[in-house]
Amino acid sequence: MRKKQFKASHISIQSSPPSEQEIDYSPRTYTLREKLIFGMKLSVIFGIVMLLLWLMDR
C-alpha cells in the first residue's frame, strides 16, 4: 500500500523577512515587578546553596 504524498502549493516559504519590517536589537527594559521577582529568585538560590554548604560542613 502506497502512502499519499500531499503537496502544499498554497504555502509560500520566504527566505528572508520583508524589507519593511525592522528587527529591534535594543535591550529590553524590565519593570520594577520583574526586577523584584528576579532578585527574590537570586536570593532564594543563594540561600539554598549556602544551606547545602553549611549542611555538608556540619
CYANA upper distance limits for C-alpha pairs under 8 A (distance plus 0.5 A):
 17 PRO  CA     21 GLN  CA      7.57
 30 TYR  CA     34 GLU  CA      6.52
 30 TYR  CA     35 LYS  CA      6.99
 31 THR  CA     35 LYS  CA      6.84
 32 LEU  CA     36 LEU  CA      6.68
 33 ARG  CA     37 ILE  CA      6.70
 34 GLU  CA     38 PHE  CA      6.63
 35 LYS  CA     39 GLY  CA      6.66
 36 LEU  CA     40 MET  CA      6.66
 37 ILE  CA     41 LYS  CA      6.71
 38 PHE  CA     42 LEU  CA      6.77
 39 GLY  CA     43 SER  CA      6.70
 40 MET  CA     44 VAL  CA      6.63
 41 LYS  CA     45 ILE  CA      6.70
 42 LEU  CA     46 PHE  CA      6.58
 43 SER  CA     47 GLY  CA      6.50
 44 VAL  CA     48 ILE  CA      6.69
 45 ILE  CA     49 VAL  CA      6.75
 46 PHE  CA     50 MET  CA      6.67
 47 GLY  CA     51 LEU  CA      6.53
 48 ILE  CA     52 LEU  CA      6.65
 49 VAL  CA     53 LEU  CA      6.73
 50 MET  CA     54 TRP  CA      6.56
 51 LEU  CA     55 LEU  CA      6.59
 52 LEU  CA     56 MET  CA      6.62
 53 LEU  CA     57 ASP  CA      6.71
 54 TRP  CA     58 ARG  CA      6.89
